Amino acid sequence: MTPKEVIEFAKKNDVKMVDLKFLDILGTWQHFLVPISELKEESFEEGFGFDGSSIRGWQPIHASDMLVVPDPDTAIIDPFIEVPTLSLICNIVDPITREPYDKDPRYIAQKAENYLKSTGIGDTAYFGPEAEFFIFDDIRYASDPNYAFYFIDSIEGIWNTGREENPNLGYKIRHKEGYFPVMPSDSLTDLRNEMVQVLISLGIDVEAAHHEVATAGQGEIDMRYDSLVKMGDKLMWFKYVVRNVARKHGKVATFMPKPLYNDNGCGMHTHQSIWKEGKPVFAGDKYGGLSEIAMWYIGGIIKHAAAIAAFTNPTVNSYRRLVPGFEAPVNLAYSSRNRSAAIRIPMYSPSPKAKRIEVRFPDPTANGYLAFTAMLMAGLDGIMNKIDPGEPLDKDIYSLSPEELKGVPQMPASLEEALDALEKDHEFLLKGDVFTEEVIQTWIEYKREKEIAPLRQRPNPYEFFLYFDA
């Protein structure tokens, strides 16, 4: 839409308020609202002011004034706010220089798309994330100097087989048996269907929805792939819709990678491919029907996986999921059809248009704009340097002996390791000025100071079980 068309769209829908949404560096949507009378055609150039020092990882207080500039192409009627409200995703601009803000994740993704075109390798990078989530009935947690706990509950939880529910009707999902059971075991079909319908009403194409492997309400809804920035936008709407539909029904949704012990966590398997002039660059006659360019792209992902993990798996909790023996892959190998490999080549269709790779280690706490960009930059580095990914590993990797796994690189075992890797290996992210040194250092410092250090100081309840009588 043009700015004029947005104004007309708002009038047609009797809009009363305008919701200006933007993303902080960690991946949380922020917003403020203005009356529709404040939205003019010139607003799409002049923007609206806000305090950038109150946003995590952004401006110092002595240089706090920033602008949100609405993107007219993102105009949607918000499906949850009671008063008719126009939602606009915004870019961040410096009010003095009028330059885009380097710490705006959406701008970083926009620069990545421009960099791809400048390389001549392709003109469009497509991404299709599969963001898994849990829907719980109750969540309580606290941490103080003298105690810490969390408590999760779900009507589906296997631990509730003996609970007094007046009456307890059974059909609790056993650990690791949540993949595809019908109702009444799958108690969340109607809820997921409502999420799908809201997504479709927003113009987001959905391919499938289903229960996932874990007990206690794990689910997945798959969006159809789209270009990098557009999919970044859609992933934010996806999380917003899932959380708000759940809350509407008195439940709570979380994208936390590992909220439950001893069951599968939530991943965000990310399908990706590059196209040029309407043709798939990844289709060819190499392994799995891929092109040589696609194989080099895989090589770049494998080479830089430890560094990009700081963006694709950006929380301490992310590494509770990335452990051997569960579906989340820790071994950096590639294979066709093989879900135990970190990079899978889907084989559902022989069509060249369907040729893509699926990177399976990311999780949905990631800031989508940054995670997609980091993977694209790693893959492009692989293409430009013709990085050989080595031989495929067409075996159940989880069943291999340590001797057989010798030489197969692994994902970092902690966020601290991932940040150390990013600190040492980030030149590939700086190409085309896509990421900047300041962005990378801000990310590393924030994660170390605000997440790793506070968690390092706090005892875990299980430590009392192990060590109290030592």
PyMOL commands that set and color helices and strands:
alter all, ss='L'
color gray80, all
select helices_A, chain A and resi 3-12+36-38+43-46+52-54+61-63+72-74+105-119+158-160+189-201+228-248+287-289+292-312+318-321+352-354+368-384+397-399+415-424+427-433+437-457+461-467
alter helices_A, ss='H'
color red, helices_A
select strands_A, chain A and resi 17-23+29-35+48-51+65-70+76-77+85-93+124-136+138-144+147-153+206-211+218-223+226-227+252-254+268-276+279-280+334-336+343-345+357-359
alter strands_A, ss='S'
color yellow, strands_A
deselect
rebuild
show_as cartoon
